[in-house]
Amino acid sequence: MNEKPKRNIPRWLPMLLLALLGTLGGFLWYRSVGCTTGNCVISSNPLLSTFYGGAIGALLGYVFTPAKSK
């Protein structure tokens, strides 16, 4: 009778966590790889690199988001 209640993890949590991890990865990509010539559209700008990293992370997070239960 003393069962622990199940923790209900919000459905958006995996997407948020992977988006944050992606933004960090995008910024680290800019800092470590970057673009020395300035001709690289994404990796020459820290904002674009961070944004695209976050977008890729959010898309991956969407894949791992649990389905809605009935």
PDB file of N, CA, C and O in Angstrom:
ATOM      1  N   MET A   1       0.801  -1.197   0.000  1.00  0.00           N
ATOM      2  CA  MET A   1       0.000   0.000   0.000  1.00  0.00           C
ATOM      3  C   MET A   1       0.847   1.265   0.000  1.00  0.00           C
ATOM      4  O   MET A   1       0.355   2.327  -0.381  1.00  0.00           O
ATOM      5  N   ASN A   2       2.093   1.181   0.413  1.00  0.00           N
ATOM      6  CA  ASN A   2       2.961   2.354   0.446  1.00  0.00           C
ATOM      7  C   ASN A   2       3.760   2.467  -0.845  1.00  0.00           C
ATOM      8  O   ASN A   2       4.986   2.355  -0.839  1.00  0.00           O
ATOM      9  N   GLU A   3       3.065   2.687  -1.935  1.00  0.00           N
ATOM     10  CA  GLU A   3       3.741   2.828  -3.219  1.00  0.00           C
ATOM     11  C   GLU A   3       4.145   4.286  -3.416  1.00  0.00           C
ATOM     12  O   GLU A   3       3.416   5.215  -3.068  1.00  0.00           O
ATOM     13  N   LYS A   4       5.334   4.445  -3.987  1.00  0.00           N
ATOM     14  CA  LYS A   4       5.780   5.794  -4.289  1.00  0.00           C
ATOM     15  C   LYS A   4       5.042   6.287  -5.525  1.00  0.00           C
ATOM     16  O   LYS A   4       4.862   5.535  -6.482  1.00  0.00           O
ATOM     17  N   PRO A   5       4.618   7.534  -5.512  1.00  0.00           N
ATOM     18  CA  PRO A   5       3.955   8.064  -6.718  1.00  0.00           C
ATOM     19  C   PRO A   5       4.970   8.210  -7.850  1.00  0.00           C
ATOM     20  O   PRO A   5       6.141   8.520  -7.627  1.00  0.00           O
ATOM     21  N   LYS A   6       4.491   7.980  -9.057  1.00  0.00           N
ATOM     22  CA  LYS A   6       5.357   8.125 -10.221  1.00  0.00           C
ATOM     23  C   LYS A   6       5.683   9.590 -10.437  1.00  0.00           C
ATOM     24  O   LYS A   6       4.847  10.473 -10.247  1.00  0.00           O
ATOM     25  N   ARG A   7       6.909   9.819 -10.834  1.00  0.00           N
ATOM     26  CA  ARG A   7       7.286  11.185 -11.176  1.00  0.00           C
ATOM     27  C   ARG A   7       6.854  11.453 -12.611  1.00  0.00           C
ATOM     28  O   ARG A   7       7.188  10.701 -13.527  1.00  0.00           O
ATOM     29  N   ASN A   8       6.133  12.499 -12.784  1.00  0.00           N
ATOM     30  CA  ASN A   8       5.717  12.881 -14.121  1.00  0.00           C
ATOM     31  C   ASN A   8       6.695  13.914 -14.667  1.00  0.00           C
ATOM     32  O   ASN A   8       6.661  15.089 -14.303  1.00  0.00           O
ATOM     33  N   ILE A   9       7.556  13.444 -15.539  1.00  0.00           N
ATOM     34  CA  ILE A   9       8.512  14.340 -16.176  1.00  0.00           C
ATOM     35  C   ILE A   9       7.786  15.084 -17.285  1.00  0.00           C
ATOM     36  O   ILE A   9       7.118  14.462 -18.112  1.00  0.00           O
ATOM     37  N   PRO A  10       7.908  16.392 -17.315  1.00  0.00           N
ATOM     38  CA  PRO A  10       7.245  17.141 -18.386  1.00  0.00           C
ATOM     39  C   PRO A  10       7.733  16.677 -19.766  1.00  0.00           C
ATOM     40  O   PRO A  10       8.906  16.351 -19.948  1.00  0.00           O
ATOM     41  N   ARG A  11       6.817  16.657 -20.719  1.00  0.00           N
ATOM     42  CA  ARG A  11       7.142  16.165 -22.055  1.00  0.00           C
ATOM     43  C   ARG A  11       8.175  17.031 -22.751  1.00  0.00           C
ATOM     44  O   ARG A  11       8.924  16.536 -23.593  1.00  0.00           O
ATOM     45  N   TRP A  12       8.234  18.302 -22.422  1.00  0.00           N
ATOM     46  CA  TRP A  12       9.135  19.227 -23.098  1.00  0.00           C
ATOM     47  C   TRP A  12      10.541  19.227 -22.519  1.00  0.00           C
ATOM     48  O   TRP A  12      11.430  19.879 -23.065  1.00  0.00           O
ATOM     49  N   LEU A  13      10.759  18.507 -21.422  1.00  0.00           N
ATOM     50  CA  LEU A  13      12.061  18.540 -20.756  1.00  0.00           C
ATOM     51  C   LEU A  13      13.205  17.994 -21.622  1.00  0.00           C
ATOM     52  O   LEU A  13      14.258  18.629 -21.673  1.00  0.00           O
ATOM     53  N   PRO A  14      13.053  16.847 -22.306  1.00  0.00           N
ATOM     54  CA  PRO A  14      14.167  16.391 -23.153  1.00  0.00           C
ATOM     55  C   PRO A  14      14.503  17.382 -24.274  1.00  0.00           C
ATOM     56  O   PRO A  14      15.670  17.579 -24.610  1.00  0.00           O
ATOM     57  N   MET A  15      13.474  17.998 -24.840  1.00  0.00           N
ATOM     58  CA  MET A  15      13.719  18.954 -25.906  1.00  0.00           C
ATOM     59  C   MET A  15      14.460  20.181 -25.369  1.00  0.00           C
ATOM     60  O   MET A  15      15.372  20.688 -26.022  1.00  0.00           O
ATOM     61  N   LEU A  16      14.078  20.650 -24.205  1.00  0.00           N
ATOM     62  CA  LEU A  16      14.735  21.809 -23.614  1.00  0.00           C
ATOM     63  C   LEU A  16      16.182  21.500 -23.258  1.00  0.00           C
ATOM     64  O   LEU A  16      17.076  22.297 -23.540  1.00  0.00           O
ATOM     65  N   LEU A  17      16.416  20.351 -22.641  1.00  0.00           N
ATOM     66  CA  LEU A  17      17.777  19.999 -22.239  1.00  0.00           C
ATOM     67  C   LEU A  17      18.696  19.838 -23.445  1.00  0.00           C
ATOM     68  O   LEU A  17      19.832  20.312 -23.429  1.00  0.00           O
ATOM     69  N   LEU A  18      18.208  19.169 -24.492  1.00  0.00           N
ATOM     70  CA  LEU A  18      19.045  18.993 -25.676  1.00  0.00           C
ATOM     71  C   LEU A  18      19.220  20.302 -26.446  1.00  0.00           C
ATOM     72  O   LEU A  18      20.251  20.502 -27.088  1.00  0.00           O
ATOM     73  N   ALA A  19      18.239  21.188 -26.392  1.00  0.00           N
ATOM     74  CA  ALA A  19      18.404  22.505 -27.023  1.00  0.00           C
ATOM     75  C   ALA A  19      19.482  23.306 -26.292  1.00  0.00           C
ATOM     76  O   ALA A  19      20.307  23.961 -26.929  1.00  0.00           O
ATOM     77  N   LEU A  20      19.479  23.257 -24.973  1.00  0.00           N
ATOM     78  CA  LEU A  20      20.515  23.958 -24.209  1.00  0.00           C
ATOM     79  C   LEU A  20      21.891  23.343 -24.455  1.00  0.00           C
ATOM     80  O   LEU A  20      22.883  24.060 -24.582  1.00  0.00           O
ATOM     81  N   LEU A  21      21.944  22.032 -24.522  1.00  0.00           N
ATOM     82  CA  LEU A  21      23.200  21.359 -24.827  1.00  0.00           C
ATOM     83  C   LEU A  21      23.670  21.707 -26.245  1.00  0.00           C
ATOM     84  O   LEU A  21      24.868  21.858 -26.488  1.00  0.00           O
ATOM     85  N   GLY A  22      22.727  21.831 -27.167  1.00  0.00           N
ATOM     86  CA  GLY A  22      23.065  22.215 -28.540  1.00  0.00           C
ATOM     87  C   GLY A  22      23.587  23.630 -28.638  1.00  0.00           C
ATOM     88  O   GLY A  22      24.510  23.897 -29.408  1.00  0.00           O
ATOM     89  N   THR A  23      23.005  24.555 -27.862  1.00  0.00           N
ATOM     90  CA  THR A  23      23.513  25.927 -27.884  1.00  0.00           C
ATOM     91  C   THR A  23      24.941  25.980 -27.342  1.00  0.00           C
ATOM     92  O   THR A  23      25.788  26.704 -27.865  1.00  0.00           O
ATOM     93  N   LEU A  24      25.193  25.215 -26.300  1.00  0.00           N
ATOM     94  CA  LEU A  24      26.551  25.146 -25.768  1.00  0.00           C
ATOM     95  C   LEU A  24      27.496  24.543 -26.803  1.00  0.00           C
ATOM     96  O   LEU A  24      28.607  25.035 -27.002  1.00  0.00           O
ATOM     97  N   GLY A  25      27.047  23.479 -27.458  1.00  0.00           N
ATOM     98  CA  GLY A  25      27.873  22.857 -28.489  1.00  0.00           C
ATOM     99  C   GLY A  25      28.120  23.782 -29.669  1.00  0.00           C
ATOM    100  O   GLY A  25      29.225  23.812 -30.212  1.00  0.00           O
ATOM    101  N   GLY A  26      27.112  24.531 -30.069  1.00  0.00           N
ATOM    102  CA  GLY A  26      27.284  25.479 -31.163  1.00  0.00           C
ATOM    103  C   GLY A  26      28.277  26.571 -30.829  1.00  0.00           C
ATOM    104  O   GLY A  26      29.088  26.964 -31.668  1.00  0.00           O
ATOM    105  N   PHE A  27      28.213  27.060 -29.602  1.00  0.00           N
ATOM    106  CA  PHE A  27      29.162  28.096 -29.199  1.00  0.00           C
ATOM    107  C   PHE A  27      30.574  27.539 -29.099  1.00  0.00           C
ATOM    108  O   PHE A  27      31.538  28.187 -29.507  1.00  0.00           O
ATOM    109  N   LEU A  28      30.689  26.323 -28.548  1.00  0.00           N
ATOM    110  CA  LEU A  28      32.010  25.705 -28.458  1.00  0.00           C
ATOM    111  C   LEU A  28      32.572  25.410 -29.845  1.00  0.00           C
ATOM    112  O   LEU A  28      33.783  25.493 -30.052  1.00  0.00           O
ATOM    113  N   TRP A  29      31.706  25.068 -30.792  1.00  0.00           N
ATOM    114  CA  TRP A  29      32.153  24.865 -32.167  1.00  0.00           C
ATOM    115  C   TRP A  29      32.723  26.175 -32.728  1.00  0.00           C
ATOM    116  O   TRP A  29      33.765  26.173 -33.383  1.00  0.00           O
ATOM    117  N   TYR A  30      32.037  27.280 -32.470  1.00  0.00           N
ATOM    118  CA  TYR A  30      32.530  28.577 -32.925  1.00  0.00           C
ATOM    119  C   TYR A  30      33.891  28.889 -32.306  1.00  0.00           C
ATOM    120  O   TYR A  30      34.803  29.357 -32.988  1.00  0.00           O
ATOM    121  N   ARG A  31      34.015  28.623 -31.006  1.00  0.00           N
ATOM    122  CA  ARG A  31      35.264  28.963 -30.317  1.00  0.00           C
ATOM    123  C   ARG A  31      36.426  28.070 -30.720  1.00  0.00           C
ATOM    124  O   ARG A  31      37.552  28.551 -30.849  1.00  0.00           O
ATOM    125  N   SER A  32      36.177  26.772 -30.922  1.00  0.00           N
ATOM    126  CA  SER A  32      37.280  25.853 -31.178  1.00  0.00           C
ATOM    127  C   SER A  32      37.578  25.689 -32.667  1.00  0.00           C
ATOM    128  O   SER A  32      38.746  25.676 -33.057  1.00  0.00           O
ATOM    129  N   VAL A  33      36.552  25.564 -33.505  1.00  0.00           N
ATOM    130  CA  VAL A  33      36.765  25.357 -34.933  1.00  0.00           C
ATOM    131  C   VAL A  33      36.707  26.687 -35.663  1.00  0.00           C
ATOM    132  O   VAL A  33      37.662  27.097 -36.322  1.00  0.00           O
ATOM    133  N   GLY A  34      35.573  27.348 -35.534  1.00  0.00           N
ATOM    134  CA  GLY A  34      35.411  28.677 -36.108  1.00  0.00           C
ATOM    135  C   GLY A  34      35.709  28.749 -37.591  1.00  0.00           C
ATOM    136  O   GLY A  34      35.623  27.750 -38.305  1.00  0.00           O
ATOM    137  N   CYS A  35      36.059  29.935 -38.043  1.00  0.00           N
ATOM    138  CA  CYS A  35      36.373  30.165 -39.447  1.00  0.00           C
ATOM    139  C   CYS A  35      37.400  31.287 -39.511  1.00  0.00           C
ATOM    140  O   CYS A  35      37.119  32.415 -39.107  1.00  0.00           O
ATOM    141  N   THR A  36      38.570  30.982 -40.010  1.00  0.00           N
ATOM    142  CA  THR A  36      39.634  31.986 -40.042  1.00  0.00           C
ATOM    143  C   THR A  36      39.481  32.971 -41.189  1.00  0.00           C
ATOM    144  O   THR A  36      39.937  34.110 -41.088  1.00  0.00           O
ATOM    145  N   THR A  37      38.844  32.549 -42.282  1.00  0.00           N
ATOM    146  CA  THR A  37      38.736  33.426 -43.441  1.00  0.00           C
ATOM    147  C   THR A  37      37.530  34.346 -43.379  1.00  0.00           C
ATOM    148  O   THR A  37      37.534  35.396 -44.021  1.00  0.00           O
ATOM    149  N   GLY A  38      36.502  33.988 -42.628  1.00  0.00           N
ATOM    150  CA  GLY A  38      35.287  34.796 -42.550  1.00  0.00           C
ATOM    151  C   GLY A  38      34.275  34.445 -43.629  1.00  0.00           C
ATOM    152  O   GLY A  38      33.205  35.052 -43.684  1.00  0.00           O
ATOM    153  N   ASN A  39      34.584  33.488 -44.480  1.00  0.00           N
ATOM    154  CA  ASN A  39      33.673  33.090 -45.552  1.00  0.00           C
ATOM    155  C   ASN A  39      32.664  32.027 -45.122  1.00  0.00           C
ATOM    156  O   ASN A  39      31.723  31.745 -45.863  1.00  0.00           O
ATOM    157  N   CYS A  40      32.836  31.447 -43.969  1.00  0.00           N
ATOM    158  CA  CYS A  40      31.916  30.421 -43.473  1.00  0.00           C
ATOM    159  C   CYS A  40      30.706  31.134 -42.877  1.00  0.00           C
ATOM    160  O   CYS A  40      30.846  31.942 -41.960  1.00  0.00           O
ATOM    161  N   VAL A  41      29.537  30.837 -43.392  1.00  0.00           N
ATOM    162  CA  VAL A  41      28.344  31.585 -42.983  1.00  0.00           C
ATOM    163  C   VAL A  41      27.985  31.310 -41.528  1.00  0.00           C
ATOM    164  O   VAL A  41      27.733  32.246 -40.770  1.00  0.00           O
ATOM    165  N   ILE A  42      27.958  30.058 -41.131  1.00  0.00           N
ATOM    166  CA  ILE A  42      27.500  29.728 -39.786  1.00  0.00           C
ATOM    167  C   ILE A  42      28.613  29.859 -38.756  1.00  0.00           C
ATOM    168  O   ILE A  42      28.419  30.507 -37.727  1.00  0.00           O
ATOM    169  N   SER A  43      29.761  29.268 -39.004  1.00  0.00           N
ATOM    170  CA  SER A  43      30.793  29.216 -37.967  1.00  0.00           C
ATOM    171  C   SER A  43      31.612  30.501 -37.847  1.00  0.00           C
ATOM    172  O   SER A  43      32.471  30.581 -36.969  1.00  0.00           O
ATOM    173  N   SER A  44      31.385  31.498 -38.684  1.00  0.00           N
ATOM    174  CA  SER A  44      32.113  32.754 -38.525  1.00  0.00           C
ATOM    175  C   SER A  44      31.392  33.729 -37.595  1.00  0.00           C
ATOM    176  O   SER A  44      31.971  34.731 -37.176  1.00  0.00           O
ATOM    177  N   ASN A  45      30.131  33.438 -37.272  1.00  0.00           N
ATOM    178  CA  ASN A  45      29.329  34.315 -36.420  1.00  0.00           C
ATOM    179  C   ASN A  45      28.919  33.542 -35.168  1.00  0.00           C
ATOM    180  O   ASN A  45      28.287  32.492 -35.283  1.00  0.00           O
ATOM    181  N   PRO A  46      29.262  34.035 -33.972  1.00  0.00           N
ATOM    182  CA  PRO A  46      28.926  33.279 -32.761  1.00  0.00           C
ATOM    183  C   PRO A  46      27.418  33.151 -32.531  1.00  0.00           C
ATOM    184  O   PRO A  46      26.970  32.133 -32.002  1.00  0.00           O
ATOM    185  N   LEU A  47      26.639  34.137 -32.906  1.00  0.00           N
ATOM    186  CA  LEU A  47      25.189  34.058 -32.700  1.00  0.00           C
ATOM    187  C   LEU A  47      24.561  33.006 -33.608  1.00  0.00           C
ATOM    188  O   LEU A  47      23.717  32.223 -33.171  1.00  0.00           O
ATOM    189  N   LEU A  48      24.976  32.990 -34.874  1.00  0.00           N
ATOM    190  CA  LEU A  48      24.429  31.985 -35.794  1.00  0.00           C
ATOM    191  C   LEU A  48      24.851  30.583 -35.404  1.00  0.00           C
ATOM    192  O   LEU A  48      24.051  29.648 -35.459  1.00  0.00           O
ATOM    193  N   SER A  49      26.098  30.436 -35.012  1.00  0.00           N
ATOM    194  CA  SER A  49      26.589  29.126 -34.607  1.00  0.00           C
ATOM    195  C   SER A  49      25.832  28.613 -33.378  1.00  0.00           C
ATOM    196  O   SER A  49      25.467  27.439 -33.312  1.00  0.00           O
ATOM    197  N   THR A  50      25.602  29.492 -32.417  1.00  0.00           N
ATOM    198  CA  THR A  50      24.865  29.112 -31.209  1.00  0.00           C
ATOM    199  C   THR A  50      23.411  28.806 -31.529  1.00  0.00           C
ATOM    200  O   THR A  50      22.849  27.844 -31.007  1.00  0.00           O
ATOM    201  N   PHE A  51      22.798  29.618 -32.385  1.00  0.00           N
ATOM    202  CA  PHE A  51      21.402  29.399 -32.759  1.00  0.00           C
ATOM    203  C   PHE A  51      21.221  28.068 -33.492  1.00  0.00           C
ATOM    204  O   PHE A  51      20.314  27.300 -33.170  1.00  0.00           O
ATOM    205  N   TYR A  52      22.068  27.799 -34.460  1.00  0.00           N
ATOM    206  CA  TYR A  52      21.942  26.547 -35.204  1.00  0.00           C
ATOM    207  C   TYR A  52      22.218  25.336 -34.326  1.00  0.00           C
ATOM    208  O   TYR A  52      21.580  24.297 -34.496  1.00  0.00           O
ATOM    209  N   GLY A  53      23.145  25.448 -33.402  1.00  0.00           N
ATOM    210  CA  GLY A  53      23.391  24.361 -32.453  1.00  0.00           C
ATOM    211  C   GLY A  53      22.163  24.094 -31.595  1.00  0.00           C
ATOM    212  O   GLY A  53      21.809  22.940 -31.351  1.00  0.00           O
ATOM    213  N   GLY A  54      21.515  25.157 -31.139  1.00  0.00           N
ATOM    214  CA  GLY A  54      20.296  25.006 -30.343  1.00  0.00           C
ATOM    215  C   GLY A  54      19.156  24.421 -31.150  1.00  0.00           C
ATOM    216  O   GLY A  54      18.382  23.614 -30.636  1.00  0.00           O
ATOM    217  N   ALA A  55      19.042  24.821 -32.414  1.00  0.00           N
ATOM    218  CA  ALA A  55      17.975  24.280 -33.267  1.00  0.00           C
ATOM    219  C   ALA A  55      18.174  22.796 -33.518  1.00  0.00           C
ATOM    220  O   ALA A  55      17.214  22.025 -33.482  1.00  0.00           O
ATOM    221  N   ILE A  56      19.409  22.389 -33.771  1.00  0.00           N
ATOM    222  CA  ILE A  56      19.692  20.966 -33.972  1.00  0.00           C
ATOM    223  C   ILE A  56      19.419  20.190 -32.682  1.00  0.00           C
ATOM    224  O   ILE A  56      18.868  19.090 -32.726  1.00  0.00           O
ATOM    225  N   GLY A  57      19.797  20.751 -31.547  1.00  0.00           N
ATOM    226  CA  GLY A  57      19.522  20.103 -30.266  1.00  0.00           C
ATOM    227  C   GLY A  57      18.035  19.979 -29.992  1.00  0.00           C
ATOM    228  O   GLY A  57      17.586  18.957 -29.473  1.00  0.00           O
ATOM    229  N   ALA A  58      17.259  21.008 -30.334  1.00  0.00           N
ATOM    230  CA  ALA A  58      15.807  20.951 -30.127  1.00  0.00           C
ATOM    231  C   ALA A  58      15.172  19.907 -31.038  1.00  0.00           C
ATOM    232  O   ALA A  58      14.257  19.194 -30.624  1.00  0.00           O
ATOM    233  N   LEU A  59      15.649  19.816 -32.269  1.00  0.00           N
ATOM    234  CA  LEU A  59      15.108  18.793 -33.173  1.00  0.00           C
ATOM    235  C   LEU A  59      15.426  17.386 -32.675  1.00  0.00           C
ATOM    236  O   LEU A  59      14.582  16.493 -32.750  1.00  0.00           O
ATOM    237  N   LEU A  60      16.625  17.189 -32.175  1.00  0.00           N
ATOM    238  CA  LEU A  60      16.959  15.891 -31.599  1.00  0.00           C
ATOM    239  C   LEU A  60      16.134  15.626 -30.340  1.00  0.00           C
ATOM    240  O   LEU A  60      15.712  14.495 -30.096  1.00  0.00           O
ATOM    241  N   GLY A  61      15.909  16.657 -29.555  1.00  0.00           N
ATOM    242  CA  GLY A  61      15.083  16.513 -28.359  1.00  0.00           C
ATOM    243  C   GLY A  61      13.647  16.156 -28.698  1.00  0.00           C
ATOM    244  O   GLY A  61      12.992  15.422 -27.958  1.00  0.00           O
ATOM    245  N   TYR A  62      13.160  16.673 -29.810  1.00  0.00           N
ATOM    246  CA  TYR A  62      11.805  16.346 -30.239  1.00  0.00           C
ATOM    247  C   TYR A  62      11.683  14.862 -30.568  1.00  0.00           C
ATOM    248  O   TYR A  62      10.643  14.249 -30.329  1.00  0.00           O
ATOM    249  N   VAL A  63      12.738  14.298 -31.113  1.00  0.00           N
ATOM    250  CA  VAL A  63      12.732  12.868 -31.432  1.00  0.00           C
ATOM    251  C   VAL A  63      12.627  12.045 -30.147  1.00  0.00           C
ATOM    252  O   VAL A  63      11.949  11.018 -30.123  1.00  0.00           O
ATOM    253  N   PHE A  64      13.290  12.487 -29.087  1.00  0.00           N
ATOM    254  CA  PHE A  64      13.305  11.735 -27.833  1.00  0.00           C
ATOM    255  C   PHE A  64      12.192  12.135 -26.861  1.00  0.00           C
ATOM    256  O   PHE A  64      12.148  11.627 -25.741  1.00  0.00           O
ATOM    257  N   THR A  65      11.308  13.020 -27.264  1.00  0.00           N
ATOM    258  CA  THR A  65      10.190  13.419 -26.409  1.00  0.00           C
ATOM    259  C   THR A  65       9.197  12.261 -26.320  1.00  0.00           C
ATOM    260  O   THR A  65       8.793  11.720 -27.349  1.00  0.00           O
ATOM    261  N   PRO A  66       8.798  11.871 -25.112  1.00  0.00           N
ATOM    262  CA  PRO A  66       7.841  10.764 -24.984  1.00  0.00           C
ATOM    263  C   PRO A  66       6.494  11.109 -25.587  1.00  0.00           C
ATOM    264  O   PRO A  66       6.080  12.269 -25.605  1.00  0.00           O
ATOM    265  N   ALA A  67       5.818  10.080 -26.081  1.00  0.00           N
ATOM    266  CA  ALA A  67       4.515  10.277 -26.698  1.00  0.00           C
ATOM    267  C   ALA A  67       3.481  10.646 -25.637  1.00  0.00           C
ATOM    268  O   ALA A  67       3.628  10.303 -24.463  1.00  0.00           O
ATOM    269  N   LYS A  68       2.447  11.339 -26.061  1.00  0.00           N
ATOM    270  CA  LYS A  68       1.367  11.731 -25.170  1.00  0.00           C
ATOM    271  C   LYS A  68       0.570  10.493 -24.793  1.00  0.00           C
ATOM    272  O   LYS A  68       0.148   9.726 -25.658  1.00  0.00           O
ATOM    273  N   SER A  69       0.370  10.306 -23.503  1.00  0.00           N
ATOM    274  CA  SER A  69      -0.415   9.132 -23.062  1.00  0.00           C
ATOM    275  C   SER A  69      -1.896   9.459 -23.041  1.00  0.00           C
ATOM    276  O   SER A  69      -2.302  10.593 -22.789  1.00  0.00           O
ATOM    277  N   LYS A  70      -2.674   8.454 -23.308  1.00  0.00           N
ATOM    278  CA  LYS A  70      -4.123   8.643 -23.349  1.00  0.00           C
ATOM    279  C   LYS A  70      -4.745   8.596 -21.983  1.00  0.00           C
ATOM    280  O   LYS A  70      -5.961   8.739 -21.854  1.00  0.00           O
TER     281      LYS A  70
END
